[in-house]
Amino acid sequence: MDSFSTLIRTASHEQHVEAETSTFMSDLLGGRLGVDAYARYTEQLWFVYEALEAGAGRLASDPVAGPFVRPELMRLASLERDLAHLRGADWCAGLTALPATEEYAARVRECAEDWPAGYVAHHYTRYLGDLSGGQVIRDKAERTWGFARKGDGVRFYVFEGITNPAAFKREYRELLDGIRADDLEKQRVVAECKRAFALNTAVFRALGEEFPLSA
């Protein structure tokens, strides 16, 4: 029988591919969009991570979600530094969430407040995704828009507190395998992972509409 972490990974694989190969992401990583599109995407991430990390403090002592709340994963301060670099010191003033982003952040907040295991589903899809695929984005962003290597503009993708990402991911998957949940609850968590990917893909779709490539 597959471990729970394997179950989660395989169940969301299809949607993971869909998110990674969205038109917006392909255009962004292919250097076909300007830095403004990258900045707009970074703004959307701020809303999602604000929801994730606003709930983290309260969940730190929760028996289900608590083990996953790790300070070395926190991204909000890095995002804010990137936004200050991309948008200027008053980046806050122009910050707006797309409706798809609002829906995503609201769902994360809902899980953080009412369903710790559901929060873990969102935690997993975001942080482990950024720790893995995020490195591709960082590399492309540095080369396309000339950001300093691991500097302002791409700090969100730099996990300074994690010296060995492979070991960290292995440890994280062990935590998933040991999650305090019965089989039915685990099925619900897998379903929430799929929902997280769908919410993320909807944000990409909305960004794609905002930044269409002229035919």
N, C-alpha and C positions, 0 to 999 in steps of 0.2 A: 504493500500500500504506500502511495506517495506521501511524503511529508507535507505538512500544511503550507510551508513556504513554497514548495514545488507546485502544489495545487494552485496557489495564488498566482504564481508566475505563469503557469500554463493557461489558466483560465482567462487571464487578461492579455495574453500574448497578441491576439488578433487586434485588439483595440490599441495596444501599445504601438504596433506597427502603423496602424491608421493615424495615430497622433503624430508619430515621427515623420510620416510621409505626407502630412497635410500640405496643401499647396502653399500656404503661407510659410510654413517652416522650410519647405524645399526652396522657395524663392529667397527666403532670408539667408539660409545657409549657402545658397548658390551665388550670393552676392548680387542678386538682381533687385534687391530693395535697399533703400537708403538707411542711414543710421537712425532716422526718425522712426522708422518701422520697428527697429530694434528697441528704441527708447519706449515706444508705445507698448510693446510686449513686456518690457521690464516693469512698466507701470502696472500692468495687469497682474503680474506676479506679486507685486507689493500687496494688493488686496487679498490675495489667497494666503500669503504667508502671514499677513496681519491676523487673519482669522485663525490660522493654525497656531500661531505663537501666543496669541492673546489667551487661548485656552490651555496652553501648556503648563503654566504655573499651577493652575487649579488641579490639573490632572497628574501632576508629578507624584502625588501620593496615592493615586488610584491603583489598585492591584492589577488591573488589566492594561491600562494605557501607560501607567507610571514608568515601567522599565524602558519604554521607547522614548521617553522625554529626555533627550541628551543635549546638554548645553553646546557641545561641539557641532551640533547640526544647525543651530539657530541661524537664520538667514536675514532677518529683518534689518539689522544694522548694516550689513553689507549691501543690501538692496538700496537702502537710503543713501549710502555713500555713492553707489553707482548712479542713482537718480540725480544727486547733486551734481555729479560730473556731466551727466547727459542733458539735464534740464536747467541747471543753474541752482543757486542757493535757495531760491523760492520755489523749488520743484513742487512743494506741497500745494501751492496755490492752484496749479493747473492740473492736479491729479484727478482723473475721472475714470470710473470703471465702466466697461461695456456691460450691457444687460446680461450677457452670458457670464461675465466675470462676477457680477453681483450674485447671480444664481449659484455659481460655484462656491463663492465665499460664504454665502448664507448656509449652504449645505454643510460645509466644514464646521461652521459655528454651531449649527444644530447638533451635529454629532458630538462636538466637544462638550456641549451642555448636557445632552441627554443620553448619549450612547458611546461610552469609552471605546468599545471594540470597533465601532464604526469610525471613530476618530483614528484608530490605528490604521484602518484601510486607507484613509487619506494621507496619513503620515508616511506610510510605506510608498504609495504611488508617487508622492512628491519628492521626499528626501532621497530615497534610493534611486529614483529616476534622475535627479539632478546630480547625484554623486557619480552616476554612470554616464548617461548620454549628455549630461550638461558639459562634460569636458570637450565634447566635439563642438558644441556651440561656442564655448570660450575660445577654442583654437581658431575657429572660423571668424569670430568677432574681432579677435586681435589682428588677424591678417587682413580682414576686409576693411575695417574702420580705423586701424592703426592704434588701438588701445595698447598701453604698456602691458607687457606680459604679466598676467595675474594682478594687474593694477586697477585703478579706478575705471569703472565702466564694465568690468567683468568680475568684480570681487564676489558677486553672488555665487559664482561657480568655483570659487576657491575655498575649500574647506581646510583652513589652516590648522584646526585642532585634530584633524584626522591624517596621521602620517602614513597609515597603511590602509587605503580604501578597500582592498580585497579582504583583508582581515576584518575590517569593520563590517563589511557587507555579510561576511560569513557569520559573525557574531549576531548581527541583526536578524538574519534568517533563523538562527538558533532560538532567538527570543520569540520569533513568530511561531516556531514549532512548539514552543513551550507555553504559548498563550493560554490564559485561563478561560477557556470557552469550550462548551460541548459541541458535538458535531453540527447541530442545527445552527448554533451561533456562528460556527466557522463558515457554514454555507452563506449565512447572511453577510459575513465579512467579505467573502469572495465576491458576492453580488455588489457590495458597496465599492470594492476595488474597480469593478467594471463600470460602475456609475461614475467614479472619480475620473476614469479615463474618458468617458463620454462627455463629462462636464469640461474637461480640459480640451478635448477636440472641438467642442462648441466655441470655446474662446478662440482657438486657431481659425475656425471658420469665420467668426465675426471679424477677426483681424484681417483675414484675407479679403473680406468685403470692403474693409476700410482702406486697404492698400492693394487695389487690383493692379496688375501689371497691364500697361496699355498694350493692346493687341497689335 
